[in-house]
Amino acid sequence: MLTADLIRPRVRIQGNQITTQPLSQRDSIGLRTAAELIHLFQAHLNQPRRELDAALEEYEGDRLDYPVLRGFAKVLSDSATFANEPPVDPADLRAALFTRAAERGLVVAHPDLLHPDIWETLVREVAETFGLTQARVENALYADLPEEQLLVDLGPQWTEQELVGRYNLELARGLLYWASEMRLTVQGGYKDLFKYLKLFKLMNTIQRLPKGGYAITVDGPLSPFVQATLRYGFQMAKFLPGLMLCPEWTMEADIHVPWRRVQGETAKSSPLHYRLDSRSELRSHYTASGAYDSLLEEDFAAEFEAKFGGTERKWMIAREDEIIPVGDSVLIPDFSFTHIKDGRRALVELAGFWHPEYLRRKAWKLRQAGRRDVVLVAYQSVNTTPETWANVPGEVRLFPSKPVIKDVLEAVERCAVLPGHEEGE
C-alpha cells in the first residue's frame, strides 16, 4: 500500500471532484523507470535490504519524479519477501557478546568503536560458545534488524506494464484512506464481493435495485460509526480490488483529504466526490472465484442443461445472481431458476457433506431469511437430523446420494413466485 506522501503528489482536485493522476501505459519515461527498478530489484536478490535501499537512493539521485519512483519501489517491496534465518537468535548472540565485553570493562555501542583485535576476540569466543564460525556470528549478529533482512523472493514476474498498472491501482485505492462513505452499485460477482467485504470487516448495508443488481453503502474510516480510523482506512483501500472482480460496478465515495481547507474549515466538513466504475483501465490483482465452488454444483448445472436445457427448456438457470441479507451476513443461493414464459423465480441452495455446525448455520440463515421461494437440496447424511432442517421456509429436498434434477424442478415449480412476492406468509 502506498503511503500518503506518495499519493498526494498524484491527486487532482477540480471543484468538488477528486481523482488520482495515473501514469499512461504510453509514458516512455515511466515505463523505462519501471523496467529499470524491476532490474534493480532482481540484481539485489539474496542481498540485505540496506544494500537495496542504498541502490534505490543512488538511482533516485536528484530526479524530480521521485514520488513516482518511490511509489514503484514501494509496490515492488510490498510484493517481495524479505527474510533471514540466522542459526542462532541474534538477541542471544548480542547478549553473549555484550556480556563478554562487559567482563573486560568495555561497553559495545557499535563494533566500529572497538579495536579490531578486541572485536575479533569477542566474536571468536561467542562463536566457540555457540559452535559457529566467526563469519556466521558476524552475519547473524544483527540479522533480526529490518535493514539486514535478505530479499529472498521478488514476488510476481513483473513487466514494466504490470508495474505501472499496479502503481495506478495503488494510487486509486489510496484515496479511500480518507473516505467517510462509499456507495456501490454492482451486477454479478456477488460471492467475491461479499467475501472481501467480510474479509476486511467493512460495515455495510444492502438494497436491491428495481432494474437488477444491488446498491451497497459502506461506512468509511471517517464515518462517525468507525473507531479505529487508520486501520479501517487501510482495510477499505484493500477492498477495492475485490470490487473490481464484479463484471459491472460503480463506486462513489466522499473523500476528506487532510491537506485541503475550504474557507478556513477542515475538509471533513466539505467532502470531495470520488468516482470509479468498471470501464476504468484499472485491473484487480485478486484472484476471482471459479465458476463453481464444488463438483456437486458443477455436476448439478451440467445435468440440468443436458436433461432439461435446449430449445424445449422451461427454466433458465443462473449462478449466484441474488443476495439475501441475513442479519450482519448474507445468503447467496447457488442457483436461480426463472420461468421463461411467466417470469416466476425460485432459488436453489445445495448443501453437501459439510461439518454439522456449517449445516446448522445454513439452516439458521434460511429461517432468518424467511423466503418461501428457496429450495434447499441436501444429502441425507450423518451430519444432519430431521431437526436440522425443521421450520426452514420453502422446501427441503433430501437425497441419499445425488440430487434428482426432476424432483428438484418439481420443488422449484411449487416454490417459484413472481419478483416482489418472495417473503413467506
C-alpha positions as CSV (number, residue, x, y, z in Angstrom):
1,M,0.0,0.0,0.0
2,L,1.3,3.5,-0.9
3,T,1.7,5.9,2.0
4,A,0.0,9.3,2.0
5,D,3.2,11.2,1.0
6,L,3.4,9.1,-2.2
7,I,-0.3,9.5,-3.0
8,R,-0.7,13.3,-2.5
9,P,1.5,14.5,-5.4
10,R,-0.7,12.4,-7.8
11,V,-4.0,13.7,-6.5
12,R,-6.0,16.2,-8.7
13,I,-8.9,18.3,-7.4
14,Q,-11.3,20.2,-9.7
15,G,-14.2,21.8,-8.0
16,N,-15.7,19.2,-5.7
17,Q,-14.3,16.3,-7.8
18,I,-11.2,14.4,-6.7
19,T,-9.2,11.8,-8.6
20,T,-5.7,10.5,-9.0
21,Q,-3.4,11.1,-11.9
22,P,-2.5,7.6,-13.3
23,L,0.6,7.0,-15.4
24,S,-0.1,6.3,-19.1
25,Q,1.0,2.9,-20.5
26,R,2.4,5.0,-23.3
27,D,4.6,7.1,-21.0
28,S,8.1,6.1,-22.2
29,I,9.8,7.7,-19.2
30,G,7.5,5.9,-16.7
31,L,7.9,2.6,-18.5
32,R,11.7,2.9,-18.6
33,T,11.8,3.8,-14.9
34,A,9.6,0.8,-14.1
35,A,11.8,-1.5,-16.1
36,E,15.0,-0.2,-14.5
37,L,13.6,-0.6,-11.0
38,I,12.5,-4.2,-11.7
39,H,16.0,-4.9,-12.9
40,L,17.5,-3.2,-9.8
41,F,15.4,-5.4,-7.5
42,Q,16.4,-8.5,-9.5
43,A,20.1,-7.6,-9.1
44,H,19.7,-7.5,-5.3
45,L,18.1,-10.9,-4.9
46,N,19.5,-12.5,-1.7
47,Q,21.1,-9.2,-0.7
48,P,20.3,-7.3,2.5
49,R,17.6,-4.7,2.4
50,R,20.2,-2.0,3.3
51,E,22.1,-2.6,0.1
52,L,18.8,-2.4,-1.9
53,D,17.9,0.8,-0.1
54,A,21.3,2.3,-0.9
55,A,21.0,1.4,-4.5
56,L,17.5,2.9,-4.7
57,E,18.8,6.1,-3.1
58,E,21.7,6.3,-5.6
59,Y,19.3,5.6,-8.5
60,E,16.9,8.3,-7.4
61,G,19.6,11.0,-7.2
62,D,18.1,14.4,-7.8
63,R,15.3,13.3,-10.1
64,L,12.2,15.4,-9.8
65,D,9.8,12.4,-10.4
66,Y,10.8,10.8,-7.1
67,P,7.2,10.4,-5.9
68,V,6.6,8.0,-8.9
69,L,10.0,6.3,-8.5
70,R,9.4,5.7,-4.8
71,G,5.9,4.6,-5.5
72,F,7.2,1.9,-7.9
73,A,9.7,0.8,-5.3
74,K,7.0,0.6,-2.6
75,V,4.9,-1.6,-4.9
76,L,7.9,-3.9,-5.6
77,S,8.9,-4.0,-1.9
78,D,5.4,-4.8,-0.7
79,S,5.2,-7.7,-3.2
80,A,8.6,-9.1,-2.3
81,T,9.6,-11.2,0.6
82,F,12.4,-10.2,2.9
83,A,13.6,-12.8,5.4
84,N,16.5,-14.1,7.3
85,E,17.1,-17.4,9.1
86,P,20.1,-17.0,11.4
87,P,21.5,-20.2,13.0
88,V,21.0,-18.6,16.5
89,D,18.7,-15.9,17.7
90,P,20.6,-12.7,17.1
91,A,19.4,-11.3,20.5
92,D,21.2,-14.3,22.2
93,L,24.4,-13.7,20.2
94,R,24.4,-10.0,21.2
95,A,23.7,-10.7,24.8
96,A,26.7,-13.2,24.9
97,L,29.0,-10.7,23.1
98,F,28.0,-7.8,25.3
99,T,28.4,-9.9,28.5
100,R,32.0,-10.8,27.4
101,A,32.7,-7.2,26.6
102,A,31.4,-6.0,30.0
103,E,33.6,-8.6,31.7
104,R,36.5,-6.7,30.1
105,G,35.2,-3.3,31.2
106,L,34.0,-2.5,27.7
107,V,30.7,-1.0,26.5
108,V,29.8,-2.1,23.0
109,A,27.8,0.7,21.4
110,H,28.9,-0.3,17.9
111,P,31.5,-2.7,16.5
112,D,33.3,0.1,14.7
113,L,34.1,1.8,18.1
114,L,36.2,-1.2,19.2
115,H,39.7,-2.1,18.2
116,P,39.6,-4.7,15.5
117,D,41.7,-7.2,17.6
118,I,39.3,-6.8,20.6
119,W,36.3,-7.3,18.4
120,E,37.7,-10.3,16.7
121,T,38.5,-11.9,20.1
122,L,34.9,-11.3,21.3
123,V,33.4,-12.7,18.2
124,R,35.7,-15.8,18.3
125,E,34.7,-16.5,21.9
126,V,31.0,-16.2,21.1
127,A,31.5,-18.4,18.0
128,E,33.1,-21.1,20.1
129,T,30.2,-20.9,22.7
130,F,27.5,-21.5,20.0
131,G,29.5,-23.8,17.8
132,L,29.6,-21.4,14.8
133,T,32.2,-19.9,12.6
134,Q,33.2,-16.3,13.2
135,A,31.8,-15.3,9.9
136,R,28.4,-16.8,10.7
137,V,28.3,-15.0,14.0
138,E,29.1,-11.6,12.4
139,N,26.5,-12.3,9.7
140,A,23.8,-13.3,12.3
141,L,24.6,-10.7,15.0
142,Y,22.1,-8.1,13.6
143,A,20.1,-10.4,11.3
144,D,16.9,-9.5,13.0
145,L,17.1,-5.8,12.0
146,P,14.9,-4.8,9.0
147,E,17.9,-3.5,7.1
148,E,19.6,-6.8,7.4
149,Q,16.7,-8.9,6.0
150,L,17.5,-10.6,2.7
151,L,15.5,-10.1,-0.4
152,V,14.6,-13.8,-0.9
153,D,11.6,-13.6,-3.3
154,L,10.7,-10.9,-5.8
155,G,7.0,-11.9,-5.9
156,P,5.3,-11.6,-9.3
157,Q,7.3,-11.8,-12.5
158,W,6.8,-8.1,-13.1
159,T,6.8,-6.5,-16.5
160,E,7.1,-2.7,-16.7
161,Q,3.4,-2.5,-17.9
162,E,2.2,-4.6,-15.0
163,L,4.2,-2.4,-12.5
164,V,2.7,0.8,-14.0
165,G,-0.8,-0.8,-13.8
166,R,-0.4,-1.8,-10.2
167,Y,1.0,1.6,-9.3
168,N,-2.1,3.2,-10.7
169,L,-4.3,0.8,-8.7
170,E,-2.4,1.7,-5.5
171,L,-3.0,5.4,-6.2
172,A,-6.7,4.8,-6.8
173,R,-7.4,2.8,-3.7
174,G,-5.1,5.0,-1.5
175,L,-7.7,7.9,-1.7
176,L,-10.1,5.7,0.3
177,Y,-7.9,6.2,3.4
178,W,-9.9,9.4,3.8
179,A,-13.4,8.3,2.9
180,S,-16.4,8.8,5.1
181,E,-18.7,6.7,2.9
182,M,-18.6,4.5,-0.1
183,R,-21.6,3.8,-2.3
184,L,-21.5,0.9,-4.7
185,T,-23.8,-0.5,-7.4
186,V,-23.0,-4.0,-8.6
187,Q,-24.2,-6.5,-11.1
188,G,-22.9,-10.1,-10.6
189,G,-19.8,-11.3,-8.9
190,Y,-21.6,-11.2,-5.5
191,K,-19.7,-14.1,-3.9
192,D,-16.3,-12.5,-4.4
193,L,-17.7,-9.1,-3.4
194,F,-19.0,-10.2,-0.1
195,K,-16.0,-12.4,0.6
196,Y,-13.8,-9.3,0.6
197,L,-16.4,-7.1,2.4
198,K,-16.3,-9.8,5.2
199,L,-12.5,-10.4,5.0
200,F,-11.8,-6.7,5.6
201,K,-14.6,-6.3,8.1
202,L,-16.3,-3.4,6.4
203,M,-19.7,-2.2,7.7
204,N,-22.3,-2.1,5.0
205,T,-26.0,-2.1,4.1
206,I,-27.6,-3.6,1.0
207,Q,-30.5,-2.5,-1.1
208,R,-31.9,-4.4,-4.1
209,L,-32.3,-2.2,-7.2
210,P,-35.6,-2.2,-9.2
211,K,-33.8,-2.9,-12.5
212,G,-31.4,-5.5,-11.2
213,G,-28.3,-5.5,-9.2
214,Y,-27.7,-4.0,-5.7
215,A,-26.8,-0.8,-4.1
216,I,-24.4,-1.2,-1.2
217,T,-23.4,1.5,1.2
218,V,-20.1,1.1,3.1
219,D,-19.1,3.1,6.1
220,G,-15.7,4.7,5.6
221,P,-12.8,5.3,8.1
222,L,-14.0,8.9,8.7
223,S,-17.6,7.8,9.4
224,P,-18.8,8.7,12.9
225,F,-19.5,5.0,13.3
226,V,-15.9,3.9,12.9
227,Q,-13.4,3.9,15.8
228,A,-10.0,2.6,14.5
229,T,-9.8,5.0,11.6
230,L,-6.3,4.3,10.4
231,R,-6.6,0.5,10.4
232,Y,-10.1,0.7,8.9
233,G,-8.9,3.1,6.2
234,F,-6.3,0.5,5.1
235,Q,-9.0,-2.2,5.1
236,M,-11.3,-0.1,2.9
237,A,-8.4,0.5,0.5
238,K,-7.6,-3.2,0.4
239,F,-11.2,-4.0,-0.5
240,L,-11.2,-2.0,-3.8
241,P,-9.6,-4.8,-5.9
242,G,-12.3,-7.1,-4.6
243,L,-15.0,-4.8,-6.0
244,M,-13.2,-4.9,-9.4
245,L,-13.8,-8.6,-9.7
246,C,-17.5,-7.8,-10.3
247,P,-18.4,-7.7,-14.1
248,E,-20.3,-4.4,-13.7
249,W,-19.8,-1.9,-10.8
250,T,-19.6,1.7,-9.9
251,M,-18.1,3.3,-6.8
252,E,-18.7,6.7,-5.4
253,A,-17.1,7.9,-2.2
254,D,-17.0,11.0,-0.1
255,I,-13.3,12.0,0.5
256,H,-11.9,14.4,3.1
257,V,-8.2,14.8,2.3
258,P,-6.5,16.3,5.4
259,W,-4.4,18.8,3.5
260,R,-7.3,20.6,1.8
261,R,-9.1,23.5,3.5
262,V,-12.3,25.2,2.5
263,Q,-12.9,28.8,3.7
264,G,-10.8,28.2,6.8
265,E,-12.6,24.9,7.7
266,T,-11.2,21.4,7.5
267,A,-12.0,19.3,4.5
268,K,-14.0,17.0,6.8
269,S,-17.0,19.4,6.6
270,S,-16.9,19.6,2.8
271,P,-16.3,16.2,1.1
272,L,-15.0,15.7,-2.3
273,H,-16.6,13.4,-4.8
274,Y,-14.6,10.4,-6.0
275,R,-15.9,8.0,-8.7
276,L,-14.7,4.9,-10.4
277,D,-16.5,2.3,-12.5
278,S,-15.9,-1.0,-14.4
279,R,-15.0,1.0,-17.5
280,S,-11.8,2.0,-15.8
281,E,-8.5,0.7,-17.1
282,L,-7.6,-0.3,-13.5
283,R,-7.5,-4.1,-13.0
284,S,-7.6,-6.2,-9.9
285,H,-4.7,-8.4,-8.8
286,Y,-7.0,-10.5,-6.7
287,T,-8.0,-14.0,-7.9
288,A,-11.6,-14.4,-8.9
289,S,-13.6,-17.5,-7.7
290,G,-14.1,-20.3,-10.2
291,A,-17.4,-20.8,-12.0
292,Y,-18.4,-23.3,-9.3
293,D,-17.4,-23.8,-5.7
294,S,-17.7,-27.6,-5.8
295,L,-18.0,-30.6,-8.1
296,L,-21.6,-31.0,-6.7
297,E,-22.6,-27.6,-8.1
298,E,-20.9,-28.2,-11.4
299,D,-22.5,-31.6,-11.9
300,F,-25.9,-30.2,-10.9
301,A,-25.7,-27.4,-13.5
302,A,-24.4,-29.8,-16.2
303,E,-27.0,-32.4,-15.6
304,F,-29.8,-29.8,-15.7
305,E,-28.6,-28.4,-19.1
306,A,-28.2,-32.0,-20.5
307,K,-31.7,-33.1,-19.5
308,F,-33.8,-30.0,-19.3
309,G,-32.0,-27.4,-21.4
310,G,-32.1,-26.8,-25.1
311,T,-34.9,-25.3,-27.1
312,E,-37.6,-27.1,-25.1
313,R,-36.5,-25.7,-21.8
314,K,-39.0,-24.2,-19.4
315,W,-36.5,-22.7,-16.9
316,M,-33.4,-20.6,-17.3
317,I,-30.7,-21.4,-14.7
318,A,-28.3,-18.7,-13.4
319,R,-25.4,-18.9,-11.0
320,E,-25.5,-16.8,-7.7
321,D,-27.4,-13.9,-9.1
322,E,-29.3,-12.9,-5.9
323,I,-28.3,-11.7,-2.5
324,I,-30.4,-12.3,0.6
325,P,-29.4,-10.1,3.6
326,V,-29.4,-12.1,6.8
327,G,-28.6,-10.1,9.9
328,D,-25.0,-8.9,9.6
329,S,-24.3,-11.5,6.9
330,V,-25.8,-12.5,3.5
331,L,-27.0,-15.7,1.9
332,I,-26.2,-16.1,-1.8
333,P,-28.1,-19.2,-3.1
334,D,-26.1,-21.3,-5.6
335,F,-28.7,-21.1,-8.4
336,S,-31.8,-19.3,-9.6
337,F,-34.4,-20.7,-11.9
338,T,-36.5,-18.3,-13.9
339,H,-39.6,-19.5,-15.8
340,I,-39.2,-18.5,-19.4
341,K,-43.0,-17.7,-20.0
342,D,-44.3,-16.1,-16.8
343,G,-41.1,-14.9,-15.1
344,R,-41.6,-16.7,-11.8
345,R,-38.4,-17.4,-9.9
346,A,-37.1,-19.8,-7.3
347,L,-33.7,-20.1,-5.7
348,V,-31.8,-23.4,-5.1
349,E,-29.2,-23.9,-2.4
350,L,-27.1,-27.0,-2.3
351,A,-25.7,-28.4,0.9
352,G,-23.2,-31.3,0.6
353,F,-21.3,-33.3,3.3
354,W,-20.3,-30.3,5.4
355,H,-19.5,-30.0,9.1
356,P,-22.6,-30.2,11.3
357,E,-22.0,-26.6,12.6
358,Y,-21.9,-25.3,9.0
359,L,-25.2,-27.1,8.2
360,R,-26.8,-25.7,11.3
361,R,-25.7,-22.2,10.3
362,K,-27.1,-22.7,6.8
363,A,-30.5,-23.8,8.3
364,W,-30.4,-20.7,10.6
365,K,-29.8,-18.4,7.7
366,L,-32.7,-19.9,5.7
367,R,-35.0,-19.5,8.7
368,Q,-33.9,-15.9,9.2
369,A,-34.3,-15.1,5.5
370,G,-37.9,-16.3,5.7
371,R,-38.0,-16.8,1.9
372,R,-40.6,-19.3,0.6
373,D,-39.0,-19.3,-2.9
374,V,-35.9,-21.1,-1.7
375,V,-35.4,-24.9,-2.3
376,L,-32.7,-26.4,-0.2
377,V,-31.1,-29.5,-1.7
378,A,-29.2,-31.6,0.8
379,Y,-27.7,-35.0,1.3
380,Q,-29.2,-37.4,3.9
381,S,-26.0,-37.7,6.0
382,V,-24.8,-38.5,9.4
383,N,-24.1,-34.8,9.9
384,T,-27.8,-33.9,10.0
385,T,-31.1,-34.9,11.6
386,P,-34.7,-34.0,10.7
387,E,-34.5,-31.3,13.4
388,T,-31.6,-29.6,11.5
389,W,-34.0,-28.5,8.7
390,A,-37.1,-28.1,10.8
391,N,-39.1,-24.9,10.1
392,V,-37.0,-24.0,7.1
393,P,-39.2,-22.0,4.7
394,G,-39.7,-23.1,1.1
395,E,-38.8,-26.7,0.6
396,V,-36.1,-29.1,1.7
397,R,-35.3,-31.9,-0.6
398,L,-33.0,-34.7,0.8
399,F,-31.3,-37.2,-1.3
400,P,-29.3,-40.3,-0.3
401,S,-26.6,-40.0,-2.9
402,K,-27.1,-37.2,-5.6
403,P,-29.9,-34.8,-6.3
404,V,-32.5,-36.0,-8.8
405,I,-32.9,-33.0,-11.1
406,K,-36.5,-33.9,-12.0
407,D,-37.5,-33.8,-8.3
408,V,-35.7,-30.6,-7.7
409,L,-37.6,-28.9,-10.6
410,E,-40.9,-30.1,-9.2
411,A,-40.0,-28.3,-6.0
412,V,-38.9,-25.3,-8.0
413,E,-42.3,-25.2,-9.7
414,R,-44.1,-25.3,-6.3
415,C,-41.9,-22.6,-4.7
416,A,-41.4,-20.2,-7.7
417,V,-43.0,-16.7,-7.3
418,L,-43.1,-13.5,-9.2
419,P,-40.4,-11.0,-8.3
420,G,-41.5,-9.0,-5.2
421,H,-43.5,-11.8,-3.7
422,E,-40.6,-13.8,-2.1
423,E,-41.4,-13.2,1.5
424,G,-43.2,-16.0,3.4
425,E,-46.8,-15.6,4.6
